[in-house]
């Protein structure tokens, strides 16, 4: 099974990280793969990529004539692909060597339409003691409570997700209005929307396999409390937007909220009672703070998305 991996990039500031991402794809144990690099409207980056990867037989490079955004760039990469499966990884992530091998196994064994795996954290500036694992999704990392075992989920993260190429084409790819719909730059959730359409059309979700691992670089600014609180607010806002645009897409968030309040928070409180620690107390407090801020964002979204 041939896999086309789409890697989008646009900034020289992230070029070293991009090279790590590209190297991780080219070092995969699954040999039947190609890397498709889409440079989003930045000629300087395109020239660097051509210089470093132009001669490589397993790499194809495309330059958008203007900045079109991540979702449009991913769609362009998929259009250039010739694999049976098209997979996506971001330029601030690094795949484990057997990432594609694990994804291909899912397609072979479960006749999957889409497959994804775990996002682990590469804490570039150190792991923040105050951030509870239940909210790792704020920094693009698989969180506690995401899934208890391999199986179908609504969607995985966009930096570790794949689709049968014919299915991706039939669904017409990512909706490029997400994040820009009605001029709303705060709306997020391209993977959520696409995978909701996948379920609506085919009655199936994304098969999650925890052994297909991609590490996400969590840079210093993403561990700043103010940044995380803003992120939480706009994530809540986006969840409301997705709920309106794709009514069937909100079930997993509701289930997670239930587990957060009835399972994870009580478990943390019990652990804190028997094993007191300052970091444990701070994380318990922040669990409720982040939940509240997401709720505020959702409430604000209700005034905008009806």
C-alpha positions in Angstrom: 0.0 0.0 0.0 1.5 3.3 -1.1 1.2 6.3 1.2 1.5 9.9 0.2 2.4 12.1 3.2 1.5 15.8 2.8 3.7 18.3 4.7 2.8 21.9 4.5 5.1 24.8 5.5 5.4 28.5 4.9 7.9 30.2 7.4 11.7 30.3 7.5 11.4 30.6 11.2 10.2 27.0 11.3 12.5 25.7 8.6 14.7 23.6 11.0 11.6 22.1 12.5 10.3 21.4 9.0 13.5 19.6 8.1 13.1 17.3 11.1 9.5 16.6 10.1 10.6 15.8 6.5 13.5 13.6 7.7 11.1 11.6 9.9 8.8 10.9 7.0 11.7 9.8 4.7 13.1 7.5 7.5 9.9 5.5 7.8 10.1 1.7 8.0 7.2 1.6 5.5 9.2 2.0 2.3 6.3 2.5 -0.2 5.8 6.2 0.5 6.3 9.6 -0.9 6.6 13.0 0.7 4.6 15.9 -0.8 5.8 19.3 0.4 3.4 22.2 -0.1 5.0 25.7 0.5 2.2 28.1 1.1 3.1 31.2 -0.9 6.6 31.9 0.4 9.2 31.8 -2.4 12.2 32.0 0.0 11.0 28.8 1.7 10.3 27.2 -1.6 13.9 27.9 -2.8 15.3 26.4 0.4 13.1 23.3 0.0 14.2 22.9 -3.6 17.8 23.2 -2.7 17.5 20.6 0.1 15.0 18.1 -1.4 14.7 18.9 -5.1 17.0 16.0 -6.2 15.2 13.5 -3.9 13.2 10.9 -5.9 10.7 10.4 -3.1 9.9 14.1 -2.6 7.6 16.3 -4.7 7.5 20.1 -4.0 4.8 22.6 -4.8 4.6 26.3 -4.3 1.2 28.0 -3.9 1.2 31.3 -5.8 -0.2 33.0 -2.7 -0.8 32.2 0.9 -3.9 30.0 0.9 -4.0 28.6 4.4 -3.3 25.2 5.9 -6.5 23.5 4.8 -6.2 24.6 1.2 -2.6 23.6 1.1 -3.4 20.1 2.5 -6.0 19.8 -0.3 -3.5 20.7 -2.9 -1.0 18.2 -1.5 -3.7 15.5 -1.7 -4.5 16.4 -5.3 -0.8 15.9 -6.2 -0.7 12.5 -4.4 -0.6 9.2 -6.1 -0.8 6.9 -3.0 -3.6 4.6 -2.0 -3.6 6.6 1.3 -2.9 10.3 1.9 -1.6 11.1 5.4 -1.0 14.5 7.0 1.7 15.8 9.3 2.6 19.3 10.3 6.0 21.1 10.1 6.3 21.3 13.9 6.0 17.5 14.4 8.2 14.4 14.1 6.9 11.0 13.3 8.1 7.8 14.9 9.9 5.5 12.4 7.0 3.0 12.3 4.2 5.6 12.1 3.2 4.7 8.5 3.7 1.0 9.1 1.1 1.2 12.0 -1.4 3.2 9.9 -1.1 0.8 7.0 -1.7 -2.1 9.3 -5.0 -0.5 10.3 -6.1 -0.2 6.7 -5.1 -3.8 6.0 -6.6 -5.3 9.1 -9.8 -3.2 9.6 -10.6 -2.1 6.0 -10.5 1.4 7.4 -11.6 4.5 5.5 -9.4 6.8 7.7 -6.8 6.2 10.4 -4.9 8.2 12.9 -2.7 7.9 15.9 -1.4 9.4 19.1 0.2 12.9 19.4 2.9 12.9 22.0 4.5 16.0 23.5 8.0 17.3 22.7 8.2 19.9 25.4 10.8 22.2 23.8 10.8 24.7 26.7 10.0 22.1 29.4 6.7 20.7 30.6 4.5 23.2 32.5 3.6 21.9 35.9 0.3 23.6 36.0 -1.2 22.0 32.8 -3.4 19.0 33.5 -3.1 16.1 31.1 -6.8 16.3 30.4 -6.1 19.6 28.6 -3.1 18.6 26.5 -5.4 19.0 23.5 -4.8 22.7 23.9 -1.3 22.2 22.7 -2.0 19.6 20.0 -1.2 16.6 22.1 -3.5 13.6 22.8 -5.1 14.2 26.2 -6.2 11.9 29.0 -9.6 10.6 28.2 -9.3 10.8 24.4 -9.8 7.0 23.9 -9.5 4.0 26.1 -8.4 1.6 23.4 -7.9 1.3 19.6 -11.1 1.7 17.6 -13.2 4.2 15.8 -13.3 7.8 17.0 -14.7 10.9 15.4 -11.3 12.3 14.5 -7.7 12.4 15.5 -5.4 15.5 15.3 -4.7 17.0 11.9 -1.0 16.3 12.3 -1.6 12.5 12.6 -4.5 11.6 10.4 -4.9 9.8 7.1 -7.6 8.8 4.6 -8.0 6.5 1.7 -7.2 8.8 -1.1 -10.4 7.9 -3.1 -12.5 8.6 0.0 -10.8 12.0 0.6 -11.4 12.9 -3.0 -15.1 11.9 -2.9 -15.5 14.1 0.3 -13.8 16.9 -1.6 -11.2 17.3 1.1 -11.1 19.9 3.9 -13.6 22.7 3.9 -11.3 25.7 3.3 -13.8 28.1 4.8 -13.1 26.6 8.3 -11.0 29.2 10.0 -12.1 31.8 7.6 -15.9 31.3 7.3 -17.6 34.6 7.4 -14.3 36.2 8.0 -13.9 34.4 11.4 -10.2 33.7 11.9 -10.9 32.2 15.3 -13.0 29.3 14.1 -11.0 26.0 14.1 -11.8 22.4 13.5 -11.0 21.4 9.9 -10.5 17.8 10.9 -13.7 17.8 13.0 -15.8 19.0 10.1 -14.3 16.7 7.5 -14.6 13.6 9.7 -18.2 14.5 10.6 -18.9 14.5 6.9 -17.1 11.1 6.6 -19.4 9.7 9.3 -22.5 11.2 7.7 -21.6 9.9 4.2 -20.2 6.4 5.1 -21.4 5.8 8.6 -17.8 5.3 9.9 -15.2 7.3 11.7 -11.4 7.4 12.0 -9.8 4.3 13.3 -7.5 5.3 16.2 -4.4 3.3 16.7 -2.3 4.5 19.7 0.8 2.9 18.3 1.0 5.3 15.4 2.9 8.1 17.2 3.8 11.6 16.1 5.6 14.0 18.5 4.4 17.6 18.5 6.9 20.3 19.4 5.4 22.5 22.1 7.3 25.7 21.9 7.7 28.1 24.8 4.9 30.5 23.8 2.4 27.6 23.9 3.2 27.0 27.6 2.4 30.6 28.6 -0.7 30.6 30.9 -2.1 33.6 29.1 -1.7 32.0 25.7 -3.3 28.8 27.0 -6.3 30.6 28.4 -6.9 32.5 25.2 -6.6 29.2 23.3 -9.1 27.6 25.7 -11.6 30.4 25.1 -11.4 30.2 21.3 -11.5 26.5 21.4 -14.8 26.8 23.3 -16.0 29.3 20.7 -15.0 26.9 17.9 -16.8 24.0 19.4 -20.0 26.0 19.3 -19.3 26.9 15.7 -18.7 23.3 14.8 -21.9 22.4 16.6 -23.9 24.8 14.4 -22.1 23.9 11.2 -22.0 20.2 11.8 -24.7 19.3 14.4 -23.5 15.7 14.7 -20.0 16.8 15.7 -20.4 17.6 19.4 -21.0 14.2 21.0 -17.3 13.5 21.9 -17.0 16.9 23.7 -20.1 16.2 25.7 -18.8 12.8 26.7 -15.4 14.2 27.6 -17.0 16.9 29.8 -19.0 14.3 31.6 -15.9 12.2 32.3 -14.0 15.3 33.3 -16.5 16.2 36.0 -17.5 12.8 37.2 -14.3 10.8 36.8 -11.1 12.8 36.3 -11.6 15.6 38.8 -12.8 13.4 41.6 -9.9 11.0 41.0 -7.5 13.9 41.2 -9.1 15.2 44.4 -8.8 11.8 46.0 -5.2 11.4 45.0 -4.5 14.9 46.4 -6.2 13.9 49.7 -3.9 10.9 50.2 -0.8 12.3 48.5 -0.8 16.1 48.9 1.4 18.1 46.5 1.5 21.7 45.3 1.6 20.7 41.6 -1.3 18.3 42.1 -3.4 21.1 43.8 -2.5 23.6 41.0 -3.4 21.1 38.3 -6.8 20.4 40.0 -7.5 24.1 40.2 -6.4 24.7 36.6 -8.6 21.8 35.4 -11.6 23.8 36.6 -10.2 27.1 35.3 -9.7 25.7 31.8 -13.1 24.1 31.8 -14.7 27.4 32.8 -12.8 29.3 30.2 -13.8 26.9 27.4 -17.4 27.3 28.7 -17.1 31.0 28.4 -15.9 30.7 24.8 -18.7 28.4 24.1 -21.2 30.8 25.6 -19.7 33.7 23.5 -20.0 31.4 20.5 -23.7 31.0 21.2 -24.2 34.8 20.7 -22.4 34.5 17.3 -23.4 31.1 16.0 -27.2 30.4 16.0 
